[in-house]
């Protein structure tokens, strides 16, 4: 892995400083009281960027209505990362140098996060990751702690732990409930999926789960015709398709339904979290399964109140009513920030290192479960890469996620068992 040189990055930025300003649209009360400015970088035109922004605006409104955070008002500024690494880096610079952000959050694509890491390290503002799962970000914290100690991932769990969650779902639900012993994997060719597709069979074997990966297809993100791919997967002898998709799930799902592929499809299909998924896929939502951080079930005491507040928050994007995984995590990021500031007794723009030290000791409950972070030099946490440490990554275990399925226009929880709201349904053409 190439180590990012923070000093070179700072030098390339030049010695000049940009004016720290933010929009007057924040309001006179906020403008007049030196607000703590939260800067969010996300692909703003996507459902996931919109849902994350709505979650943050909701939470900031709640804080300000209650008198602020430790008496200080909060404000939100945003910048569009557009799903591109180069734009993501510029978005972080824009948030800090032009819009005066004191704390940063966001990103959906792992490629965005990796592209923005030089700016995150160089600008040294606390960054709370809420969407991208590549483990390389927190590996970088281990490699250069002083340069990247400001980076924390509140969620999702990194790709290696998503793989563990997938193996748990396959072994504890799919095998006993559906009887699948042979699976085919369909994955987008993206940075975050490599750990999953490379090691799924290995981890199934290590956990003594009698399930064989008979074929794996990694498709280019601009693929338009999946007919030959589905023919190949059907011919593989698999009993079902396990998907690993974040931002390309619409087209393969639509074609899977149009072709009436004789294999159910379960796994990770992040775009299936969009409340408009059925419409966007031309009516293909029924029976689609995906992994998510939260749903309309009581994971913790905070989950249902957040879901209901999100649904009822009509001041911003009233048509977005179902929280995405990164909307839940964005809400949790605000809880992590508040808890750390209160325990440190200072704000990040007053003593950043004191807030970081407090954040490293986080032990709270969020909407997605218990939240704490791995520590520097804490190795042995991943069975696949026991030599690696992932400091400032949210711990896997207290936060694990849910497996949900579209049924009659609703997202029902299949797994884990203590939160189940419905049993598995087959695709309509399979009865």
C-alpha positions in Angstrom: 0.0 0.0 0.0 1.3 3.4 -0.9 1.6 5.7 2.1 0.0 9.1 1.6 2.5 11.9 2.3 0.7 14.5 4.4 3.5 17.0 4.3 3.7 16.9 0.5 -0.1 17.4 0.3 0.0 20.4 2.6 2.9 21.9 0.6 1.0 21.4 -2.7 -2.0 23.3 -1.3 0.2 26.4 -0.9 0.6 28.8 2.0 -2.4 31.0 1.3 -5.6 30.5 3.2 -9.1 30.9 1.9 -11.8 33.0 3.6 -13.8 31.0 6.0 -17.4 31.7 5.1 -20.8 30.0 4.9 -24.1 30.7 3.5 -26.4 33.4 5.0 -29.2 30.9 4.4 -28.1 29.3 7.7 -30.2 31.9 9.4 -29.6 35.0 11.6 -29.8 33.1 14.9 -27.2 30.6 13.8 -25.1 33.2 12.0 -25.0 35.4 15.1 -23.8 32.8 17.6 -20.7 31.3 16.0 -22.2 27.9 15.1 -20.3 24.7 15.0 -20.3 24.0 11.3 -20.7 20.4 10.1 -19.6 19.8 6.5 -21.0 16.9 4.6 -19.5 15.6 1.3 -21.7 13.2 -0.6 -23.0 12.6 -4.1 -25.9 15.0 -3.6 -28.0 14.0 -6.6 -28.3 10.4 -5.4 -30.8 9.0 -3.0 -28.0 8.2 -0.6 -26.6 11.7 -0.6 -30.1 13.1 -0.1 -31.0 10.7 2.7 -27.8 11.4 4.5 -28.3 15.2 4.2 -31.9 14.8 5.4 -30.8 12.9 8.5 -28.2 15.5 9.3 -30.6 18.4 8.8 -33.2 16.6 11.0 -30.7 16.1 13.8 -29.2 19.6 13.6 -32.8 21.0 13.8 -33.4 18.9 16.9 -30.2 20.1 18.6 -30.9 23.7 17.8 -34.5 23.5 18.9 -33.2 22.2 22.3 -30.6 25.0 22.6 -27.7 23.6 20.6 -24.8 21.3 21.6 -23.5 22.5 25.0 -25.4 25.7 24.3 -23.7 26.2 20.9 -25.9 26.1 17.7 -25.1 23.8 14.9 -25.1 24.5 11.1 -24.7 22.2 8.1 -22.9 23.0 4.8 -22.6 20.5 1.9 -20.5 19.9 -1.1 -21.1 17.5 -4.0 -18.6 14.7 -4.3 -20.4 13.5 -7.5 -19.2 9.9 -7.0 -15.7 10.7 -8.3 -12.4 10.5 -6.4 -11.1 13.8 -7.8 -14.3 15.7 -7.0 -14.4 14.1 -3.5 -11.0 15.6 -2.7 -12.2 19.0 -4.0 -15.4 18.7 -2.0 -13.4 18.3 1.3 -11.3 21.3 0.4 -14.4 23.3 -0.4 -16.1 22.5 2.9 -13.1 23.5 5.0 -11.4 26.3 3.0 -14.5 28.0 1.5 -17.3 27.1 3.8 -15.6 27.0 7.2 -16.5 23.5 8.3 -15.2 22.5 11.7 -16.1 18.8 11.4 -16.5 16.7 8.3 -18.7 13.7 7.4 -20.0 11.7 4.5 -19.1 9.8 1.4 -20.9 6.9 -0.2 -18.5 5.4 -2.7 -15.2 3.8 -1.4 -13.5 5.3 -4.4 -14.6 8.8 -3.2 -13.2 8.2 0.3 -9.9 6.9 -1.1 -9.6 9.9 -3.4 -10.3 12.3 -0.6 -7.9 10.8 2.0 -5.1 13.2 1.2 -7.4 16.2 1.9 -8.8 14.5 5.0 -5.3 14.0 6.3 -3.9 17.3 5.1 -6.7 19.6 6.5 -6.8 17.7 9.8 -10.5 18.3 10.6 -12.3 15.4 12.4 -13.9 13.3 9.7 -16.7 10.9 10.5 -17.2 8.4 7.7 -20.8 7.3 7.2 -21.0 5.4 4.0 -17.9 4.0 2.4 -16.6 0.6 3.6 -13.1 0.1 2.2 -10.8 -1.1 5.0 -7.9 0.8 3.4 -9.0 4.0 5.1 -8.5 2.8 8.7 -5.4 0.8 7.6 -4.0 4.2 6.8 -4.7 5.4 10.3 -2.6 2.5 11.6 0.2 3.3 9.1 0.3 7.1 9.8 -1.5 7.8 13.1 -0.4 11.4 13.5 -1.4 12.1 9.9 -4.8 10.5 9.9 -5.9 10.2 13.6 -8.7 12.6 12.7 -10.4 9.9 10.6 -13.2 7.8 12.2 -15.6 5.4 10.5 -19.0 5.4 12.4 -20.2 3.0 9.8 -20.8 0.8 7.9 -18.4 -1.8 9.2 -15.5 -2.2 6.8 -15.7 -4.7 3.9 -13.9 -7.5 5.7 -16.6 -7.4 8.4 -19.4 -7.1 5.9 -18.0 -10.4 4.5 -18.3 -11.8 8.0 -21.9 -10.6 8.2 -22.7 -12.1 4.9 -21.2 -15.5 5.9 -23.3 -15.4 9.1 -26.5 -14.7 7.0 -25.7 -17.5 4.6 -24.8 -20.0 7.3 -27.5 -19.1 9.8 -30.4 -18.2 7.5 -30.0 -19.1 3.9 -28.6 -22.7 4.4 -31.2 -23.8 7.0 -34.2 -21.8 5.7 -33.6 -22.1 1.9 -31.4 -25.2 1.7 -28.9 -23.6 -0.7 -25.6 -25.5 -0.8 -24.4 -24.0 -4.1 -24.3 -20.3 -4.7 -23.1 -18.0 -7.5 -21.8 -14.5 -6.7 -22.7 -11.5 -8.8 -20.6 -8.4 -7.8 -19.9 -5.0 -9.1 -16.2 -4.4 -9.9 -15.6 -1.8 -7.2 -13.0 -1.2 -4.5 -15.2 -2.3 -1.6 -16.2 -5.6 -3.1 -12.8 -7.2 -3.6 -12.4 -8.4 0.0 -15.8 -10.1 -0.3 -15.5 -11.8 -3.6 -11.9 -12.9 -3.0 -12.6 -14.5 0.4 -16.2 -15.6 0.6 -15.5 -19.3 -0.2 -12.5 -19.3 2.2 -14.5 -17.9 5.1 -17.5 -20.3 4.4 -15.0 -23.2 4.7 -13.3 -21.8 7.8 -16.7 -21.6 9.5 -17.6 -25.1 8.3 -20.6 -24.0 6.4 -21.4 -26.6 3.7 -22.0 -24.1 1.0 -20.0 -23.9 -2.2 -19.3 -20.9 -4.4 -19.7 -22.4 -7.8 -19.1 -19.2 -9.8 -18.2 -15.6 -9.3 -18.9 -12.8 -11.8 -17.5 -9.3 -11.3 -19.1 -7.0 -13.8 -18.0 -3.6 -15.1 -20.1 -0.8 -13.6 -21.1 0.3 -17.1 -22.5 -3.1 -18.1 -25.8 -2.7 -19.9 -26.8 -6.3 -20.8 -26.7 -8.9 -18.1 -28.5 -11.7 -20.1 -25.3 -13.7 -20.8 -24.2 -13.2 -17.2 -27.4 -14.6 -15.9 -27.3 -17.5 -18.4 -23.8 -18.3 -17.1 -25.0 -18.2 -13.4 -27.9 -20.5 -14.2 -25.6 -22.9 -16.0 -23.3 -23.0 -13.0 -25.6 -25.2 -11.0 -26.2 -22.6 -8.3 -29.4 -22.7 -6.3 -29.3 -18.9 -5.8 -27.5 -15.7 -6.6 -25.6 -13.8 -3.9 -25.3 -10.1 -4.9 -22.6 -7.7 -3.9 -23.8 -4.3 -5.3 -23.8 -0.8 -3.9 -24.4 1.8 -6.7 -25.1 -0.4 -9.7 -28.0 -2.6 -8.5 -30.8 -1.2 -10.5 -30.0 -2.5 -14.0 -29.1 -6.1 -13.1 -32.2 -6.3 -10.8 -34.5 -5.1 -13.5 -33.1 -7.5 -16.1 -33.2 -10.4 -13.5 -37.0 -9.8 -13.2 -37.6 -9.2 -16.9 -35.8 -12.4 -17.8 -37.5 -14.3 -15.0 -34.1 -15.8 -14.0 -34.9 -19.1 -12.2 -32.7 -18.3 -9.3 -33.6 -16.2 -6.3 -31.3 -13.2 -5.6 -30.2 -12.3 -2.1 -27.2 -10.5 -0.6 -26.1 -6.9 -0.7 -28.0 -4.6 -3.1 -27.7 -1.2 -1.5 -29.9 0.6 -4.1 -32.7 -1.6 -2.9 -32.9 0.7 0.2 -34.4 3.4 -1.9 -38.1 3.8 -1.3 -38.5 4.2 -5.1 -36.6 1.0 -5.9 -39.7 -0.8 -7.3 -40.4 2.1 -9.6 -36.8 2.5 -10.6 -36.5 -1.1 -11.6 -39.7 -1.3 -13.5 -41.5 -3.3 -10.8 -38.7 -5.7 -9.9 -38.4 -5.1 -6.2 -40.5 -8.0 -4.9 -38.3 -10.6 -3.1 -35.1 -8.6 -3.5 -32.9 -8.9 -0.3 -30.3 -6.5 0.8 -28.0 -5.7 3.8 -28.6 -2.5 5.6 -27.7 -0.7 8.8 -31.2 -0.1 10.1 -34.9 -0.5 9.4 -38.3 0.1 11.0 -37.6 -2.2 13.9 -36.3 -1.6 17.5 -32.6 -2.4 17.1 -32.1 0.0 20.0 -34.3 2.5 21.8 -33.1 5.1 19.3 -34.0 3.3 16.1 -37.8 3.7 15.8 -37.8 7.3 17.1 -35.3 8.2 14.4 -37.2 6.4 11.6 -40.5 8.1 12.6 -38.8 11.6 12.9 -37.2 11.1 9.5 -40.6 10.1 7.9 -42.2 13.2 9.4 -39.5 15.7 8.7 -41.0 17.5 5.7 -38.8 20.6 5.7 -36.3 19.0 3.4 -37.0 16.4 0.7 -40.5 15.4 2.0 -40.6 12.6 -0.7 -37.6 10.8 0.9 -39.3 8.9 3.7 -37.2 5.7 4.2 -33.8 6.3 5.8 -30.9 4.7 3.9 -28.1 2.9 5.7 -26.0 6.0 5.7 -28.9 8.1 7.0 -29.0 5.9 10.1 -25.2 6.2 10.4 -25.2 9.9 9.8 -27.6 10.2 12.8 -25.2 8.0 14.8 -22.3 10.2 13.8 -24.0 13.2 15.5 -24.4 11.1 18.7 -20.7 10.2 18.6 -19.7 13.8 18.0 -22.0 15.1 20.9 -20.8 12.4 23.3 -17.1 13.2 22.5 -17.5 16.9 22.8 -19.3 16.7 26.1 -16.7 14.3 27.6 -13.9 16.5 26.3 -15.5 19.6 27.5 -14.4 21.5 24.4 -15.3 21.8 20.7 -13.1 20.5 17.9 -12.3 24.0 16.7 -11.0 24.8 20.2 -9.0 21.6 21.0 -9.2 19.0 18.2 -6.9 16.5 19.9 -8.9 16.5 23.1 -12.0 15.7 21.1 -10.2 12.9 19.2 -8.9 11.4 22.5 -12.5 11.4 23.8 -13.8 10.0 20.5 -11.3 7.1 20.7 -13.0 6.1 24.0 -16.6 6.2 22.5 -19.0 3.7 24.0 -22.5 4.7 23.2 -25.7 3.2 21.7 -26.9 4.6 18.4 -29.7 3.7 16.0 -27.7 0.8 14.5 -26.4 -0.7 17.8 -23.6 -0.2 20.3 -20.8 2.1 18.9 -17.2 1.9 19.9 -13.9 2.0 17.9 -11.0 -0.3 17.4 -7.7 1.0 18.9 -4.3 1.7 17.5 -2.3 -1.6 17.2 -5.3 -3.7 17.9 -4.7 -6.7 15.6 -6.4 -10.0 15.3 -9.9 -8.6 14.9 -10.4 -10.0 11.3 -10.0 -13.8 10.8 -9.1 -13.2 7.2 -6.4 -10.5 7.9 -5.4 -11.0 11.5 -2.2 -9.1 11.0 -4.1 -5.9 10.3 -5.3 -3.3 12.7 -8.2 -0.9 11.8 -8.0 1.9 14.4 -11.0 4.2 14.4 -13.2 1.7 12.6 -16.6 1.0 14.3 -16.4 -2.4 16.0 -18.0 -5.3 14.4 -20.3 -7.2 16.7 -22.1 -4.4 18.6 -22.9 -3.2 15.0 -23.8 -6.0 12.6 -26.6 -4.8 10.3 -29.9 -6.3 9.1 -31.0 -8.4 6.1 -34.2 -7.1 4.7 -36.5 -8.2 1.8 -39.0 -6.3 -0.3 -42.5 -7.9 0.2 -45.7 -6.2 -1.1 -44.1 -2.8 -1.1 -42.5 -3.0 2.4 -39.0 -3.8 3.6 -39.4 -6.8 6.0 -36.6 -8.0 8.3 -35.4 -11.6 7.6 -32.4 -11.8 9.9 -31.2 -11.6 12.7 -33.9 -13.8 14.3 -34.6 -11.5 17.2 -35.8 -8.7 14.8 -37.5 -10.8 12.1 -40.8 -9.4 10.8 -41.5 -11.9 8.0 -40.3 -15.1 6.4 -38.6 -15.4 3.0 -40.7 -15.0 -0.2 -39.7 -16.4 -3.6 -39.6 -14.3 -6.7 -43.2 -14.1 -8.2 -42.3 -16.2 -11.2 -41.0 -19.0 -8.9 -44.2 -19.2 -6.9 
